[in-house]
């Protein structure tokens, strides 16, 4: 949606894609480097200091922090209630006016006020600026106490920004935004989008009052979805006396105590812990009521708003929007990450249900499912743009069934799932060689680029869809359809390997039409979906590490393989795929798992090192800056993949049957010493903890009634004896009599473990 075409209008088939700058200084294939602070563009305000963390001390302080087993609550960023206050006044600048009094008045100092007086000309460019820092990403309605004013007061405005870097305060910042909305970043694609002029104030909010009825506490009439910094400025001559400011925190509105997580994670690595909780909080910041969406395009002069309605959503339940600041609609691909994060953290399944249902209700007659909520004209114009996202529609409903076990929900939407699968299959049948391409359907849009070819990426996603549909068909009692879906998955996987695997390079091609590029998404998804065998998976991931890793993480494609579709960039969605793929690979040496954790620490750690400091970005450019400058969403749910990987893979807890009726706990320790956590399920919580020492590996679990599990412990490729609750179940070479134990070269696995407390240990 943000790739530019020749008319300088947003390109319709490349969602949120930024203009490409010069190649980063790091050469292709360089080893992963230490984190570096972001480099601010010349037109932006100075970047925040790297290491600026959300307020609160403990693990989020700049000082070293050693995690303590069981002590996970200090990592939670969500507030405990729905009123929050700024942590400090980060700056005050009188410019052409004056500031008198105590800035602490704005943070709640009793009996004190702060007077802002504008210059006689009353211009916004002369107004004093006072910036409040809420310490982390927040969203909702600003409240501020006004103690008094001049008889004819100026208008009081508040500007919002997720970062100091893109809070417009200099004349050229954000395409000229400072002249209209000083202190704001941008949330409107047609006004001030990078490279386009900012021509009117479409971002600040006006707090209106009657000077005859002061003092009074003002509440903003509009939600602002995502910001860390709020800048107050005046429009017109005169003065205003201000008191305490606060925020009606409107994210996660149905969560009475947003900090009361039902699931949690903790490990010996402080940085990974912070990343887990930042991912959880990012998705909470994207969770809102369905009447707080954005509708584009704005008409010229139209102010900022967040009051459009998500069509088809239950108005009494939350939905999960793609980003807190923007786009503020529900997207299929974003839910592929946001759904599992929600299941594993807050357990707010109503929000997931409502989001999925709203999108399913938009299905077209031929089975195609639009990628996003059809809120405004812009969304309507994109109705058939994203063929890729039909695969995410199917995946999201499969994951919903797996995590919740809600058979009634599955039955309700089963006809829609079969129609969507039939649409994808009808596209595939147009190709004599048996692979999907969306060119003829006019649906070439992807999460960050546009490509119409017969790709590895989309076809691998379709393989996973077909395998999921086979399971769902069985659950619906249709064994014939289940067999058809399963057989078709095998056919498509074979066609991918025959046509798109390059044995000389050791990687999967972008597409038949672009055979000399080997992108991150193609290779990571081929591994994750089981299209690649063990040798192919190892070689493909080695290729990505060798060719595409750079300063801040893993690039979308190697800079050495230029192509017309995918440019080198840092994209959190496929980077999450790659991290998960590395953690999933059976590697006795542990090298791939270590690289997976390194990627998480580096790319997601880099995001936490800058503003807002507790949520994850939509994308990053080659210099490590937010990828669409001032327009970038810095609380974007699709970037929260590590939260899922750390629970599902590092802790090891995943559902294998509907609603965790069956589950697996298979830890991937990497270079960690210990991990522990809890996972909410419809039956109650599953808890797990493990510890790796020089003497062996110990896994302790507890599961509720109504569940059966498979437990496994890593062996490092060695012959080890394994005990379950003190009884030998694996001798080192074979199962003990009566034990349901097997080995796969990297783990010893114990099947059919009943509910209750269990300890599995290597010796």
Secondary structure, DSSP 8 states (H G I E B T S, - for coil): ---B-TTSSB-TTBTT-----S--SS-TT------------TTS-----TT---SS-GGGSSS-----TT--GGG--S-SSSEE--SEEEEEE-TTSEEEE-GGGGGT-TT--EEEE--TT--TTTS-EEEEEEEEEEEEEEEEEEEEE-SS--EEEEEEES-STTS--STTGGGGGGGTSTT-----TTSS-TTS---S--S-EEE---GGG-SEEEE-SS-EEEEEEEEEEEESSSEEEEEEEEEEE-TTTT-TTTT--SSEEEES-HHHHHHHHHHHHHHHHTEEETT-B--S---TT------B--TT--TTSEEE-SBSSS--S-BHHHHHHHHHHHHHTT--HHHHHHHHHHHHTT--TTS---SB---SHHHHHTTT-BSHHHHHHHHHHHHHHHHH--HHHHHHHHHHHHHHHHHHHHHHTTSTTS----TTTT-BBBSS-B--S-BHHHHHHHHHHHHHHHHHHHHTT-HHHHHHHHHHHHHHHHHHHHHHEETTTTEE-SBSSSTT---HHHHHHHHHTT-S-HHHHHHHHHHHHHHHEETTEE-SS-TTS--SS--S-B-HHHHHHHHHHHHHS--TT-HHHHHHHHHIIIIIHHHHTSSSSSS--S-B-TTSSBTTGGG--SSBGGG-HHHHHIIIIII-EEESSGGGSEEEEE---TT-SEEEEEE--TT--EEEEEEEETTEEEEEEEE-TT-EEEEEEE-TTS---EEETTEEEE-SSSB-TT--EEE-SSEEEEEEE-SEEEEEEE-
